[in-house]
Amino acid sequence: MRMRKVKRIAIIGGGNLGHALARGWVKAGLLKAKNVHVTRRHPDRLATLKGEGFSVGTDNQKAVLDADCIILAVQPGQLEDVLSEIASVVDVDSHTIISVITGVTMDRIASRLPDGVALVRAMPNTAVETMTSMTCLAVDTHRSGVEVAESLFDVVGITLVIDEEMMTPATALCACGIAFFLRTIRAAAQGGTEIGFHADEALLLAAQTARGAADLILQNGAHPESEIDRVTTPRGCTIAGLNELEHRGFSSAMIRGILTSAARAQELG
Ligand SMILES: NC(=O)c1ccc[n+]([C@@H]2O[C@H](COP(=O)([O-])OP(=O)(O)OC[C@H]3O[C@@H](n4cnc5c(N)ncnc54)[C@H](OP(=O)(O)O)[C@@H]3O)[C@@H](O)[C@H]2O)c1
């Protein structure tokens, strides 16, 4: 089957993630802003996007009719209304539907749309806006829509296709996880300020150090512990601080945060 090239996208639900996706695709050069149509019920809250050249509005049917790829980006409890509204204008021959909604299965969405429509679930994070998202994708048994989804999310970060049953764990590790790493950077910066840096300098130092740690893994293929071994000299300051973090439950707290988010994500939808 020939891959459908995406020329116009409709983002149904211009909230936090909808904004980030719209900006990410334009920043990545995938689409011009005028070819990204973002909807929400309160159009006044789309004024900034409108000022940036995006098409905005409240009419979901019009957005779908104008697009070849539809991103469902509303809250789980808002989805039924959206599906009722758009089902009659979804075209199986031209549309690919991508849901980024937490906890709602492809079966549930497919049951409300015309038979055979290309449908994908995606779990990105807000770093799509800086083209550094980790996005997990789940596809149906026909894998319809997977190339379209990869073409959209590869340009705003890294994608990994996983089984749909792993989408809830992916939500915890990637979508919630970005907040955990942001809080980690914030905490490091607070420590930096206490030991003498101005707040803005401390944040820069902490964030760039976090980026370096991530790149050692992503670019060099290193394991975190082998990189830690390289910076922990015997009786040195790094191992002293690291062990203090662990005495205070650092790894345990992060693990428990991931588990708690996964349990909560399971309850959504
Ligand atoms: N935020 C993240 O980092 C993230 C990451 C991965 C997945 N997700 C998932 O992505 C979805 C959106 O998350 P979010 O954080 O962007 O939530 P959000 O900020 O609450 O955005 C949801 C948007 O949907 C709009 N909406 C509600 N009903 C609508 C309708 N009938 N037609 C058009 N728009 C409608 C709302 O605007 P109005 O009230 O003005 O209509 C709101 O702007 C959620 O399901 C979430 O689980 C989020």
Ligand as a Chemical Component Dictionary entry (heavy atoms), coordinates in Angstrom:
data_LIG
# 
_chem_comp.id                   LIG 
_chem_comp.type                 NON-POLYMER 
_chem_comp.pdbx_formal_charge   0 
_chem_comp.three_letter_code    LIG 
# 
loop_
_chem_comp_atom.comp_id 
_chem_comp_atom.atom_id 
_chem_comp_atom.alt_atom_id 
_chem_comp_atom.type_symbol 
_chem_comp_atom.charge 
_chem_comp_atom.model_Cartn_x 
_chem_comp_atom.model_Cartn_y 
_chem_comp_atom.model_Cartn_z 
_chem_comp_atom.pdbx_ordinal 
LIG N1  N1  N 0  -0.222  17.128 28.101 1  
LIG C1  C1  C 0  0.582   16.127 27.817 2  
LIG O1  O1  O 0  1.786   16.200 28.013 3  
LIG C2  C2  C 0  0.049   14.853 27.203 4  
LIG C3  C3  C 0  0.952   13.869 26.779 5  
LIG C4  C4  C 0  0.437   12.715 26.185 6  
LIG C5  C5  C 0  -0.926  12.537 26.035 7  
LIG N2  N2  N 1  -1.772  13.497 26.495 8  
LIG C6  C6  C 0  -3.218  13.302 26.299 9  
LIG O2  O2  O 0  -3.604  14.236 25.315 10 
LIG C7  C7  C 0  -4.917  14.715 25.588 11 
LIG C8  C8  C 0  -4.881  16.246 25.726 12 
LIG O3  O3  O 0  -4.042  16.580 26.807 13 
LIG P1  P1  P 0  -3.793  18.102 27.177 14 
LIG O4  O4  O 0  -2.841  18.109 28.290 15 
LIG O5  O5  O -1 -3.463  18.867 25.935 16 
LIG O6  O6  O 0  -5.249  18.486 27.721 17 
LIG P2  P2  P 0  -5.944  19.912 27.704 18 
LIG O7  O7  O 0  -4.920  20.981 27.847 19 
LIG O8  O8  O 0  -7.075  19.831 28.663 20 
LIG O9  O9  O 0  -6.518  19.983 26.215 21 
LIG C9  C9  C 0  -7.715  19.384 25.807 22 
LIG C10 C10 C 0  -8.346  20.370 24.854 23 
LIG O10 O10 O 0  -9.471  19.778 24.231 24 
LIG C11 C11 C 0  -10.382 20.846 23.952 25 
LIG N3  N3  N 0  -11.702 20.266 23.711 26 
LIG C12 C12 C 0  -12.542 19.704 24.607 27 
LIG N4  N4  N 0  -13.675 19.311 24.003 28 
LIG C13 C13 C 0  -13.534 19.638 22.684 29 
LIG C14 C14 C 0  -14.358 19.489 21.559 30 
LIG N5  N5  N 0  -15.574 18.946 21.622 31 
LIG N6  N6  N 0  -13.876 19.923 20.357 32 
LIG C15 C15 C 0  -12.663 20.483 20.251 33 
LIG N7  N7  N 0  -11.823 20.648 21.311 34 
LIG C16 C16 C 0  -12.267 20.244 22.504 35 
LIG C17 C17 C 0  -10.295 21.721 25.207 36 
LIG O11 O11 O 0  -10.578 23.077 24.922 37 
LIG P3  P3  P 0  -12.037 23.714 25.139 38 
LIG O12 O12 O 0  -12.440 23.452 26.568 39 
LIG O13 O13 O 0  -11.831 25.164 24.790 40 
LIG O14 O14 O 0  -12.880 22.990 24.164 41 
LIG C18 C18 C 0  -8.816  21.633 25.559 42 
LIG O15 O15 O 0  -8.097  22.718 25.019 43 
LIG C19 C19 C 0  -5.374  14.028 26.887 44 
LIG O16 O16 O 0  -6.167  12.928 26.564 45 
LIG C20 C20 C 0  -4.073  13.591 27.518 46 
LIG O17 O17 O 0  -4.227  12.429 28.279 47 
LIG C21 C21 C 0  -1.324  14.662 27.055 48 
# 
loop_
_chem_comp_bond.comp_id 
_chem_comp_bond.atom_id_1 
_chem_comp_bond.atom_id_2 
_chem_comp_bond.value_order 
_chem_comp_bond.pdbx_ordinal 
LIG N1  C1  SING 1  
LIG C1  O1  DOUB 2  
LIG C1  C2  SING 3  
LIG C2  C3  SING 4  
LIG C2  C21 DOUB 5  
LIG C3  C4  DOUB 6  
LIG C4  C5  SING 7  
LIG C5  N2  DOUB 8  
LIG N2  C6  SING 9  
LIG N2  C21 SING 10 
LIG C6  O2  SING 11 
LIG C6  C20 SING 12 
LIG O2  C7  SING 13 
LIG C7  C8  SING 14 
LIG C7  C19 SING 15 
LIG C8  O3  SING 16 
LIG O3  P1  SING 17 
LIG P1  O4  DOUB 18 
LIG P1  O5  SING 19 
LIG P1  O6  SING 20 
LIG O6  P2  SING 21 
LIG P2  O7  DOUB 22 
LIG P2  O8  SING 23 
LIG P2  O9  SING 24 
LIG O9  C9  SING 25 
LIG C9  C10 SING 26 
LIG C10 O10 SING 27 
LIG C10 C18 SING 28 
LIG O10 C11 SING 29 
LIG C11 N3  SING 30 
LIG C11 C17 SING 31 
LIG N3  C12 SING 32 
LIG N3  C16 SING 33 
LIG C12 N4  DOUB 34 
LIG N4  C13 SING 35 
LIG C13 C14 SING 36 
LIG C13 C16 DOUB 37 
LIG C14 N5  SING 38 
LIG C14 N6  DOUB 39 
LIG N6  C15 SING 40 
LIG C15 N7  DOUB 41 
LIG N7  C16 SING 42 
LIG C17 O11 SING 43 
LIG C17 C18 SING 44 
LIG O11 P3  SING 45 
LIG P3  O12 DOUB 46 
LIG P3  O13 SING 47 
LIG P3  O14 SING 48 
LIG C18 O15 SING 49 
LIG C19 O16 SING 50 
LIG C19 C20 SING 51 
LIG C20 O17 SING 52 
# 
